[in-house]
């Protein structure tokens, strides 16, 4: 192989030139832009990322990691990341990543609960939309120190944190049908709800948390009265059947009502946390106004059926107290059973006239003793004929045996008298005893024998013939009376003038004898005066008889049928 080079006379080739400057290739723009976008997105994600919190629930029902959202008023505040059981398997721990906007609201009083379909008497059907969209966790912002661990609620709170109003405490012996969500009424308007109750010290009663919305909370004062308005209140008494209900919601879910007397609407409204007594009904509020109660024992001889605790003690139809207790006792000393009835008189129901107001318990008791000395007695009476309910009545019986207020072991004893029913039954039993003592069998036998004799006598031919003869005699008598009426009429008409003439003659004779000089005290004058008086009385009687015969001539045969006038 031969090499060829430039020919003779050709110029020599130039030396190569090396460029030391580096140039960036346009292809690198693509990863640089991608890195900038990724950094921007990372910064956006990191800057918008909120804190991570842990929520404890009893169950993970309806929750899914990576899908279940945390919302407040339909605005997303976070997402559930993990769901795990606790070490003791008693609950589940939900880890959620919150947004930066949620961080200021993660405080001590913040509440979480799972929104799912629920049906309740107080709230109706809630969470219906989650049937399609799925369950989510609702956040209710609260106040207090910032925190990251929370205990979720199993049920939604009754009142949200952003609802203005005031919470009060109600003390009750029994909660009845009142529960979380039960409505609170003021003059038949729903103004709040029951938030819940404390069950820590049930031995001493129940403390109910009642929330009244603004501006109705300004109607609650220190003297406000709360009472249980749950369900339907049915009662009977002397006025008949009484039916009372606050609303249909209260019937289904229970309820509480309150009102403030006009005299108690003074000063500022009650502050949050003020404690009140929850009365069992509105009648209990009225009873609480009477603070003085005088206890007395009553002993009734008869049955107390129909009498129950709470029955009225009345004075002529007006309530002055109530029956507090009915017991059954065995008296071992006298070997007998007895039923003491404890009543409480409420003297403040009675208006005082002519006495200073504000009497004390001892002064009222002295007045009761004075009334007992005048005849005050207690008696059982029927208060309602339809239901058979009995009441205790008080009244003055001045004709009763004098008694005083007795001294019992614990309470004074008021004297009693038998009830109306017992009195009637005693009278009926007395009559029945007398009737049972009669010889009924002998009387029945004698009556039957007498009836048989009368029947035999009435059927005899002699009686029939005698009745026929009597009928003929009566007909003849009627004919005779007709004739006497026509014949005696003229003679009887002339008789009165003759009698009047005879009376005048007697008067003239009496006057003549008095003028003949016989002394007024002579025996002859006294006898003659007495004789003239008798003659005049006789003539007067004959005249009356003649007048009567003129009007009733048939009296000559039939006899006198009416008194002479």
MOVENVEN-V287768 format. One record per pair of residues at least 6 apart in sequence whose C-alpha atoms are under 8 Angstrom apart, sorted by sequence separation. I is the first residue (numbers start at 1). J is the second residue. D is the distance in whole Angstrom. If there is no record, write none. Layout:
<<I/J/D> <I/J/D>>
//
This chain:
<<6/12/8> <70/76/6> <71/77/5> <85/91/6> <86/92/6> <118/124/8> <119/125/4> <130/136/8> <184/190/6> <185/191/6> <235/241/6> <236/242/6> <245/251/7> <249/255/8> <279/285/6> <313/319/6> <314/320/5> <330/336/6> <331/337/6> <382/388/6> <383/389/5> <384/390/7> <406/412/6> <407/413/6> <457/463/7> <458/464/8> <518/524/8> <519/525/7> <520/526/7> <549/555/7> <555/561/7> <69/76/7> <70/77/5> <71/78/7> <85/92/4> <86/93/6> <118/125/6> <119/126/6> <183/190/6> <184/191/6> <185/192/7> <199/206/7> <234/241/7> <235/242/5> <312/319/6> <313/320/6> <314/321/7> <330/337/5> <331/338/7> <382/389/6> <383/390/5> <405/412/6> <406/413/5> <518/525/6> <549/556/8> <69/77/8> <70/78/5> <84/92/6> <85/93/6> <117/125/7> <118/126/5> <183/191/8> <184/192/5> <198/206/6> <199/207/8> <234/242/6> <235/243/7> <312/320/8> <313/321/5> <329/337/6> <330/338/6> <382/390/5> <383/391/5> <405/413/6> <406/414/6> <69/78/6> <70/79/6> <83/92/7> <84/93/5> <117/126/6> <118/127/6> <183/192/6> <184/193/5> <197/206/7> <198/207/5> <233/242/8> <234/243/5> <312/321/6> <313/322/5> <328/337/7> <329/338/5> <381/390/6> <382/391/6> <405/414/5> <406/415/8> <69/79/5> <70/80/7> <83/93/6> <84/94/7> <116/126/8> <117/127/4> <118/128/8> <183/193/4> <184/194/7> <197/207/5> <198/208/7> <233/243/6> <234/244/7> <312/322/4> <313/323/7> <328/338/6> <329/339/6> <380/390/7> <381/391/6> <404/414/8> <405/415/7> <68/79/6> <69/80/6> <83/94/5> <116/127/5> <117/128/5> <182/193/5> <183/194/6> <197/208/4> <198/209/8> <232/243/7> <233/244/5> <311/322/6> <312/323/6> <328/339/5> <329/340/7> <380/391/6> <381/392/6> <404/415/7> <514/525/8> <67/79/7> <68/80/6> <82/94/6> <83/95/6> <115/127/6> <116/128/7> <117/129/8> <181/193/5> <182/194/5> <196/208/6> <197/209/6> <232/244/6> <233/245/6> <310/322/6> <311/323/5> <327/339/6> <328/340/7> <380/392/5> <381/393/7> <403/415/7> <66/79/7> <67/80/7> <81/94/8> <82/95/5> <117/130/7> <180/193/8> <181/194/5> <195/208/8> <196/209/5> <232/245/5> <309/322/8> <310/323/5> <326/339/7> <327/340/6> <379/392/6> <380/393/6> <66/80/5> <80/94/7> <81/95/6> <82/96/7> <116/130/6> <117/131/7> <180/194/5> <181/195/6> <194/208/7> <195/209/5> <196/210/8> <231/245/6> <232/246/8> <309/323/5> <310/324/6> <326/340/6> <327/341/7> <378/392/7> <379/393/5> <65/80/5> <66/81/5> <80/95/6> <81/96/5> <115/130/7> <116/131/8> <179/194/7> <180/195/5> <181/196/8> <194/209/6> <195/210/6> <230/245/8> <231/246/8> <308/323/7> <309/324/5> <326/341/5> <378/393/6> <379/394/6> <64/80/7> <65/81/5> <66/82/7> <80/96/4> <81/97/7> <178/194/8> <179/195/8> <180/196/5> <194/210/5> <195/211/6> <229/245/7> <230/246/7> <309/325/5> <325/341/6> <326/342/6> <378/394/5> <548/564/7> <65/82/5> <79/96/5> <80/97/7> <179/196/6> <180/197/8> <193/210/6> <194/211/6> <229/246/6> <308/325/8> <309/326/7> <324/341/8> <325/342/5> <347/364/7> <377/394/6> <378/395/7> <65/83/6> <78/96/7> <79/97/6> <116/134/8> <179/197/8> <192/210/7> <193/211/6> <308/326/7> <323/341/7> <324/342/6> <325/343/7> <376/394/7> <377/395/6> <64/83/8> <78/97/5> <79/98/7> <116/135/5> <142/161/7> <192/211/5> <193/212/7> <231/250/6> <232/251/6> <323/342/6> <324/343/5> <376/395/6> <377/396/6> <510/529/7> <545/564/8> <78/98/4> <115/135/6> <116/136/7> <140/160/7> <141/161/7> <192/212/4> <230/250/5> <231/251/4> <323/343/4> <324/344/6> <375/395/8> <376/396/4> <377/397/7> <544/564/7> <77/98/6> <78/99/6> <114/135/7> <115/136/6> <140/161/7> <191/212/6> <192/213/5> <229/250/7> <230/251/6> <231/252/7> <322/343/6> <323/344/6> <375/396/5> <376/397/6> <544/565/8> <77/99/5> <114/136/6> <115/137/6> <158/180/7> <191/213/6> <231/253/8> <321/343/7> <322/344/6> <374/396/7> <375/397/5> <376/398/8> <510/532/7> <60/83/8> <114/137/4> <115/138/6> <158/181/6> <230/253/7> <231/254/6> <321/344/5> <322/345/7> <374/397/8> <375/398/5> <77/101/7> <78/102/8> <113/137/6> <114/138/6> <230/254/4> <231/255/8> <321/345/4> <374/398/6> <375/399/7> <77/102/6> <112/137/7> <113/138/6> <191/216/6> <229/254/7> <230/255/5> <320/345/6> <321/346/5> <371/396/8> <375/400/6> <507/532/8> <112/138/6> <113/139/7> <184/210/8> <229/255/5> <230/256/7> <320/346/6> <321/347/8> <506/532/7> <112/139/5> <228/255/6> <229/256/5> <320/347/7> <375/402/7> <111/139/6> <112/140/6> <184/212/7> <228/256/5> <229/257/6> <374/402/8> <375/403/8> <110/139/7> <111/140/5> <227/256/6> <228/257/6> <320/349/6> <373/402/7> <506/535/8> <110/140/6> <111/141/7> <226/256/7> <227/257/6> <313/343/8> <319/349/8> <320/350/7> <373/403/6> <506/536/7> <110/141/5> <111/142/7> <173/204/8> <174/205/7> <175/206/7> <226/257/6> <227/258/6> <372/403/7> <373/404/6> <58/90/7> <59/91/6> <60/92/6> <109/141/7> <110/142/4> <173/205/5> <174/206/7> <226/258/4> <313/345/7> <372/404/6> <58/91/5> <59/92/6> <109/142/4> <110/143/7> <172/205/6> <173/206/6> <225/258/5> <226/259/7> <372/405/7> <503/536/6> <57/91/6> <58/92/6> <107/141/7> <108/142/7> <109/143/5> <159/193/8> <171/205/7> <172/206/5> <224/258/7> <225/259/6> <56/91/7> <57/92/5> <106/141/7> <107/142/6> <108/143/6> <109/144/6> <158/193/7> <171/206/6> <172/207/7> <224/259/6> <225/260/6> <369/404/7> <56/92/6> <57/93/7> <105/141/5> <106/142/7> <107/143/6> <108/144/5> <158/194/7> <159/195/7> <171/207/5> <172/208/8> <224/260/4> <369/405/6> <378/414/7> <503/539/7> <56/93/5> <57/94/8> <105/142/6> <107/144/5> <108/145/5> <158/195/6> <170/207/6> <171/208/6> <223/260/6> <224/261/7> <301/338/8> <377/414/7> <378/415/6> <379/416/6> <502/539/8> <55/93/6> <56/94/6> <105/143/8> <107/145/5> <108/146/6> <112/150/8> <157/195/8> <169/207/6> <170/208/5> <223/261/7> <377/415/6> <378/416/5> <379/417/6> <380/418/7> <381/419/6> <54/93/6> <55/94/5> <107/146/4> <108/147/6> <111/150/8> <112/151/7> <113/152/5> <114/153/8> <169/208/6> <170/209/7> <220/259/8> <221/260/7> <299/338/7> <300/339/7> <376/415/8> <377/416/5> <378/417/6> <379/418/6> <380/419/5> <381/420/6> <54/94/6> <55/95/7> <106/146/6> <107/147/5> <111/151/8> <112/152/5> <113/153/5> <114/154/7> <169/209/5> <170/210/7> <220/260/7> <224/264/7> <299/339/6> <300/340/8> <377/417/6> <379/419/5> <380/420/7> <381/421/8> <499/539/6> <54/95/5> <55/96/8> <105/146/8> <106/147/6> <107/148/8> <111/152/7> <112/153/6> <113/154/6> <114/155/8> <115/156/8> <168/209/6> <169/210/6> <219/260/7> <223/264/5> <299/340/5> <499/540/8> <53/95/6> <54/96/6> <104/146/8> <106/148/7> <111/153/7> <113/155/7> <114/156/8> <167/209/7> <168/210/5> <222/264/7> <223/265/8> <298/340/6> <299/341/6> <372/414/8> <52/95/7> <53/96/6> <113/156/6> <167/210/6> <168/211/6> <221/264/7> <297/340/6> <298/341/5> <372/415/8> <499/542/8> <52/96/6> <53/97/7> <167/211/4> <168/212/8> <221/265/6> <297/341/6> <298/342/6> <499/543/6> <52/97/5> <53/98/7> <166/211/6> <167/212/6> <221/266/8> <297/342/5> <298/343/8> <51/97/6> <52/98/6> <165/211/7> <166/212/5> <221/267/8> <296/342/6> <297/343/6> <50/97/7> <51/98/6> <165/212/6> <166/213/6> <221/268/7> <222/269/7> <295/342/7> <296/343/5> <496/543/6> <49/97/8> <50/98/5> <51/99/7> <165/213/4> <166/214/7> <221/269/5> <222/270/6> <295/343/6> <296/344/6> <495/543/8> <49/98/7> <50/99/4> <51/100/7> <164/213/6> <165/214/4> <220/269/6> <221/270/5> <295/344/4> <296/345/8> <49/99/5> <50/100/4> <163/213/7> <164/214/6> <165/215/7> <178/228/8> <219/269/7> <220/270/6> <226/276/7> <228/278/7> <294/344/5> <295/345/6> <496/546/7> <48/99/6> <49/100/6> <50/101/7> <166/217/6> <218/269/5> <225/276/8> <226/277/7> <227/278/5> <228/279/6> <293/344/6> <294/345/5> <495/546/7> <496/547/7> <48/100/5> <50/102/7> <51/103/7> <159/211/8> <165/217/6> <178/230/7> <217/269/8> <218/270/7> <225/277/7> <226/278/5> <227/279/4> <228/280/5> <229/281/6> <293/345/5> <294/346/7> <47/100/8> <50/103/6> <177/230/6> <225/278/8> <226/279/6> <227/280/6> <228/281/5> <229/282/8> <293/346/5> <294/347/8> <62/116/8> <176/230/8> <177/231/8> <227/281/5> <228/282/8> <292/346/6> <293/347/7> <492/546/6> <227/282/6> <291/346/8> <292/347/7> <492/547/8> <170/226/8> <290/346/7> <292/348/7> <55/112/8> <227/284/8> <291/348/8> <492/549/7> <493/550/7> <123/181/7> <188/246/7> <227/285/7> <290/348/6> <492/550/6> <122/181/6> <188/247/8> <226/285/8> <290/349/7> <122/182/6> <225/285/7> <122/183/7> <489/550/7> <489/553/8> <71/136/7> <488/553/8> <68/134/8> <70/136/6> <71/137/6> <72/138/6> <183/249/8> <68/135/7> <69/136/5> <70/137/5> <71/138/5> <72/139/5> <183/250/7> <294/361/7> <68/136/5> <69/137/6> <70/138/6> <71/139/6> <72/140/7> <182/250/7> <293/361/8> <485/553/6> <68/137/7> <70/139/7> <188/257/8> <292/361/7> <323/392/8> <484/553/7> <485/554/7> <183/253/8> <185/255/8> <187/257/8> <484/554/7> <182/253/6> <183/254/7> <184/255/6> <185/256/6> <186/257/6> <187/258/8> <294/365/7> <62/134/7> <63/135/7> <181/253/8> <182/254/6> <183/255/5> <184/256/5> <185/257/5> <186/258/6> <187/259/7> <481/553/7> <62/135/6> <63/136/7> <182/255/5> <183/256/6> <184/257/6> <185/258/7> <186/259/6> <481/554/5> <62/136/8> <179/253/8> <182/256/8> <184/258/8> <178/253/7> <179/254/7> <177/253/7> <178/254/5> <304/380/8> <317/393/8> <481/557/8> <177/254/5> <178/255/6> <314/391/7> <316/393/7> <177/255/8> <178/256/8> <313/391/6> <314/392/6> <315/393/6> <316/394/7> <311/390/7> <312/391/6> <313/392/5> <314/393/5> <315/394/5> <316/395/7> <298/378/8> <311/391/6> <312/392/7> <313/393/6> <314/394/6> <315/395/6> <477/557/8> <311/392/8> <313/394/7> <306/388/6> <307/389/6> <308/390/8> <306/389/5> <307/390/5> <306/390/5> <307/391/6> <305/390/8> <304/390/8> <54/148/6> <55/149/6> <56/150/6> <57/151/7> <53/148/5> <54/149/5> <55/150/5> <56/151/5> <57/152/5> <52/148/7> <53/149/6> <54/150/6> <55/151/6> <56/152/6> <57/153/7> <58/154/7> <51/148/8> <53/150/8> <55/152/6> <57/154/7> <168/272/6> <169/273/6> <171/275/7> <166/271/8> <167/272/5> <168/273/5> <169/274/6> <170/275/6> <171/276/6> <172/277/6> <166/272/5> <167/273/6> <168/274/5> <169/275/5> <170/276/5> <171/277/5> <172/278/5> <168/275/6> <169/276/6> <170/277/6> <171/278/6> <172/279/7> <168/276/8> <170/278/6> <297/408/8> <297/411/6> <296/411/6> <297/412/6> <298/413/6> <295/411/6> <296/412/5> <297/413/5> <298/414/6> <299/415/8> <300/416/7> <302/418/7> <295/412/7> <296/413/5> <297/414/6> <298/415/7> <299/416/7> <300/417/8> <301/418/7> <302/419/8> <296/414/6> <298/416/7> <300/418/7> <302/422/7> <122/249/7> <121/249/8> <122/252/8> <121/252/6> <122/253/5> <121/253/5> <240/384/7> <238/383/5> <239/384/8> <237/383/6> <238/384/5> <237/384/6> <236/384/8> <236/387/8> <237/389/7> <236/389/8>>
//
